[in-house]
Amino acid sequence: MTTLPQFDLSGVVSADGKKATYASHRGALFNEDCEAFLARVSDESIDTVFADPPFNLGKVYGPGVDDELSETQYVDWCKRWLSECDRILKPGGSLFVYNLPRWNVLIGAHLMSLGLEFRHWVAISMKAGLPILGRLYPAHYSLLYYSKGRPRTFRKIRTPIETCRHCGGDIKDYGGHRKAMNPDGVNLTDVWTDVPPVRHRKFKSKKRGANQLSTKLLERVVHLSTREGDIVLDPFGGSGTTFDVAERHDRYWLGCEIESCDVIIERLSDAELHRHSNDDWVEPLAA
């Protein structure tokens, strides 16, 4: 790990009588509603925001979360916290929103209206649902990627060249130009078929029944849009994946969670779990 100075909260988030529920050398977690938390974050102070809000599917999270709003109520709520995310992003900063395609269509339109620059709609393969009568089988979640002007940081990520599990040979010949390929792999595309759901008990807390995000997804977001010492903010802490990845990859982090923060604190305090990802391989990066 790189030796970074102690994270100085004073220039990023106003105290306003609210103390962090958990703090480390690199970050701070607050147990509060995202709108109240974001309102205290300083203008243009954050390098990257990653948000994985409730999907409004009627799931039971806790007494502070209503996950069964009308469409208008849900979209209006998203617009409020997204506008705050726009305010706190530095020029050149990046915003990622993970949600169902249905909602991200509307969210993306709002981000465009704020003047943010569309970068990518990343399709993340997720075939965990059931077929829906009269519709195509829903097989991906959406990850929106916007930036506040031209991205200050955009790092090239490469993924391994696909091989056949039977013979070991390349699955694709890449237009007959295999010999010209970069030995580190191919450029990351906007369709991710290799981000598995987190199912193994080793990487899940018994205290939290909700799904946890794969560290591979967050590692890509963090590596793509930040460098060591940058600040990553997550207004929906969940199981703490964003904070864990930021800690392990020498970034500062900041975030909140409206429900109990016990799972996040447990995760960040567990030295053995903290050293591991639920993915065995981290992609090589170009500068």
N, C-alpha and C positions, 0 to 999 in steps of 0.2 A: 504494500500500500504506500502511496505517496504521502509524505508528511504535509498536510494542509494546515494552515492556521485555524484556530477555533472559529467556528461559524459565528459571525457577528450579526445577531438578529436585529440590533437597534436600527440599522439602516434599511431593513427590509420589511419588517412588520411592527406596527405600533403595539405596545403592551396593552393599553386601555384597560388595565386591571385584570387582564387575562394571562394566566401563566401557562406555559407549555406543560402538557401532560407527560411528555417524554422528550428528553433532549440528549443528543450525543455530541461528539466533537464536530460532526458534520451536518447535523440537522435538528429540526424541532417539529413535534407533532402536537396539534391542539385538538381537544375533544369538543367540537362545536359544529354548528351548521355551516355549510360551505359559504353561504352568502354573507353571514356575519364575519367569518374568517377572511374571505377575500376582500371585504371592505376595509380591513385593517392593513392589507399589504400595500406597500408603497408603489407609486407609479413607476413603470418602466424599470422594474427591479429584478425580473425573472427571465432566465434564458430560455427555458422550455417548460411548457405546461402539458401534462398528460392527464386526461380526464376519462374516467370509466364510470359514468353516472348510472343510477338505477335505470332499467330499461322500460319502466312503466308496464310491467307484465302482471301486476297484482301479487308479487311475491311479498312474503312477510319478512321484513327486516328487523324492525324494532319499533318502539313507541314514537320515535322521532321521524319516521319515514313513511310517507304515503305513496305507495307504488301503484296506485290505481286511480290516477287523475284523468280528467277528460283530456282529449287531444289538445285543446286550446290551453288548458292549465299547464299541461306538461311542457308544451313548446314555449309558453311564456316564461315558465320557470327556467328552462334551459337558456333562453335568451338573456335572462338577467345575469346568471352566473358566467355565461360566455362573454358578455359585455365587460364584466369585471376582469376576466382573463385577458381580454384585449388590452385593457387599461394597464395591467401590471406587466405585460410583456415588454421587454426591451426592444428597441428597433433592431430588426434582424432576428428576433426571437421566433421560436416555433411553437405551434399549438397542435396537439394531437387529441382527437376525440374518438373513443371507442364505443360503438353503439350498434343497434340494429339498422340496416339500410333504410327502413321506413323513417326512422327519426333523423338519421344523418343527412338525408335529402333536404329536410327542412332546416337542420342545423347549419349545413353547408351554405344554404342561401343566406342565412343570417350573418354568417361570418363574411361572406362576400359583401353584404351591405355595410359591414363595419369597415370595409376597406382592406381586410386581410387578403393575402395572395394565396390562391389555391395552388397547392403543390401536387397532391396525389389523393386518390381514393384507393386505399389498399384493401383488397379483398382477402380476408383471413379465413381459410377453409375450416369449417366447423360443421361436421355432419352428425351432430349429437341429437338433433330434433327428429320429429316424425313428419311424414308427408302430410300436406294440408290439401283437403279436397278442393278441386278446382283451381289449384295453383301449382307452379313449379316447386319442386322440393327445395326448401331454403337450405343452402349449404355453405353460407359464409356470413361472417360478421364484417362490419365496415370499420376501418380506421381512417378517419379524415386527417390529412396533414396540410396545415396552412402555416404561413409565415407572415410576420409583420414587416412587409417589404422584402427585399432580397435577403435570403437567409445569411446570417453572419457565419454560421457553421453548417456545412453540409459535407459529411464524410462518406466516402465511398465504402460500401460494404459488399463483400463477395461471398457467395455461397458455393458449396462444393459442386463440382461437375457430377451430374447424376450418372450412376452406374447400374448395370443390371445385377440383381441379387443372385442370378443363376451363374452367369459367366464372368461377371466382374468387368465387362466392357462398357464403354460409354453408351448410354441410352440414346443420346442425340449426337449427330455428327457436326452440328452447328454450321450447316451450309457448306460442309467440306473444308472448313477452316479450323479444324481441331488443333493443328500444330501451331496456329497463331494465337490460341487461347492463352490467357493469363494463367500461369500454373496455380495461382491462389484461388481460382474459381471464376464464376460468372457474376456479373453485376446483379445485385439484388433487384428483383422485379417488384411490381405492385400487386402481385398475387402470391400470397404466402401459404403454401400447402404443408409446411413443416413446423407449424406451431401447435403442439399437442395440448389438449386440455390437461389440467393438473388433476390427476386421479390417485397417484401413489400416496399412501398414508405418510410416507417419510416427509412429504412437503406440504401436508395439510394439517391444520390444527383441529382438534376435536371440539374446540370451543366455537368454531365458526362453520355453519352449515352451507353458507353461500359459496359459489364457485370462486376459485382463485385464478388469477391470471398467470400464464406461463412467464417465467423469467426471460425466456428467449424473446418474447414480444417486447418486453421493457428494455432488454439489453440492446435490441435493434434501435428502438426509439432514442435511447440515451446515447448510444455510439453515433447514430446518424446525425444528431442535432446539437451535441454538446462536446465540450472538451473538459479536461480535468480542471476542477475549481469552479465550474459553472454551477448555477442554481437550477434545480429541477423542482417544480411544484406539482402536487397532486391534491386536488380538493375533495377527492373521494378515496380516502386511505384504504378502505377495504381490509385486505389481509396484509397490507404493507409491502407488496411486491415492488412498487416504485421506489420506496425508501430503501429497501434492502439492496436493490440493484445499484442505486446511487451510492450507498455506503461502500459497496464492494468495488465500485469503479471510480472512486476518487472524485465524486461530485458532491456538492452540497445539496441538501434537500429540505423541503418545507411542505407541510400539508396538514390536513384535518380529517377527522372522522366523526360523524354525528353519533354513531353508536359507541359501544364500549371499545376502548382502545387496547384491551388486554391482549388480544391476539397479535396485534402489531408489536406491542412492547415485548411480548414473549418471543416473537420471531427475531427482533433486532437484538434482544439480550442473549439469545441462545448462540453462543460462540460456534458450536459445532454446525448447527443448521445454517448459520450466517455465512459459513465458508463455502457452502455448496449451492449450486443452481439445480433446478430440476431438468437441466439439459447438460449433457456431458461435453458438448463441444461449443466453443465460442468462435464466431466467425472472424477470420482475419480482416483487418482494416487497412485501407490505404489512407495516407495523410490527407 
